[in-house]
Amino acid sequence: MTTGTVRINQQALQTLRELAGQRGISMSSLLEEVIENQRRADLLAEANAAYSALQADAQARQELQEERDAWDVTLPDGLGEQ
């Protein structure tokens, strides 16, 4: 595993120690978790912005609905209920 050094101020370091201690995990593990959570939050924010833009564009919204309608006919694939 490759490692690196990140400089943070004393207050942030103390907070990191406290949070990691409360959770019973290492500071490195906590940082990895926080980074992954932020990555996911950013991805969700981007998806929400794109969806909002889609909802504001009537033509794009109609095209999406037409595509969904076309895919909906593929659901009854003849396999029957199992």
Summary of the structure (lengths in Angstrom):
residues: 82
radius of gyration: 22.9
end to end distance: 46.7
largest distance: 64.3
contacts: 136
relative contact order: 0.05
helix: 72%
strand: 0%
